[in-house]
Amino acid sequence: MTAEQTAEQKAAAAKAAEEQAAAEQAKKDAEAKAAAEAKAKAAQKPAAKPNGLKVVGAAVVLRADDGSERYLYRGATVDAAAFSKDSIKHAIAVGLIAKA
């Protein structure tokens, strides 16, 4: 009967080792898949095109076409398409934004 217990114990230990190896492989596969998805997502993201405007004053308030306003602080890049032309022209005229 001792031989049967030993065989059962060996079988249980082998099964546990197989399950652990399978779990480790599944973890490696999941990590590889996540890395591949992150790389693919980064490759799909278009590079930001600089539009050449930057806040040079301490801060500037720019008005959008819908009437809302947005505060931008020194060093921020300005997307001219997101704001009204009059607001951009005024901010350039008073020296709050300039071409980078």
ZIRA-V418796 format. One record per backbone hydrogen bond with DSSP energy under -1.0 kcal/mol. NH is the residue of the N-H (numbers start at 1). CO is the residue of the C=O. E is the energy in kcal/mol with one decimal. If there is no record, write none. Layout:
<<NH	CO	E> <NH	CO	E>>
//
This chain:
<<5	1	-1.8> <6	2	-2.2> <7	3	-2.1> <8	4	-2.6> <9	5	-2.9> <10	6	-2.6> <11	7	-2.4> <12	8	-2.6> <13	9	-2.6> <14	10	-2.5> <15	11	-2.4> <16	12	-2.5> <17	13	-2.2> <18	14	-2.3> <19	15	-2.5> <20	16	-2.3> <21	17	-2.4> <22	18	-2.5> <23	19	-2.4> <24	20	-2.5> <25	21	-2.3> <26	22	-2.4> <27	23	-2.2> <28	24	-2.3> <29	25	-2.6> <30	26	-2.4> <31	27	-2.3> <32	28	-2.4> <33	29	-2.4> <34	30	-2.5> <35	31	-2.3> <36	32	-2.3> <37	33	-2.5> <38	34	-2.4> <39	35	-2.2> <40	36	-2.3> <41	37	-2.5> <42	38	-2.2> <43	39	-1.9> <44	40	-1.6> <45	41	-1.4> <54	98	-2.6> <55	76	-2.6> <56	96	-2.3> <57	96	-2.1> <60	72	-2.5> <62	70	-2.6> <64	68	-3.2> <67	64	-1.8> <70	62	-2.3> <72	60	-2.8> <74	58	-1.9> <75	55	-2.5> <76	73	-2.3> <78	53	-2.1> <80	78	-1.0> <82	79	-1.9> <83	80	-1.2> <84	63	-2.9> <88	84	-2.1> <89	85	-2.8> <90	86	-2.4> <91	87	-2.3> <92	88	-2.2> <93	89	-2.4> <94	90	-2.1> <95	92	-1.0> <96	91	-2.5> <97	91	-1.2> <98	54	-2.3> <100	52	-2.8>>
//
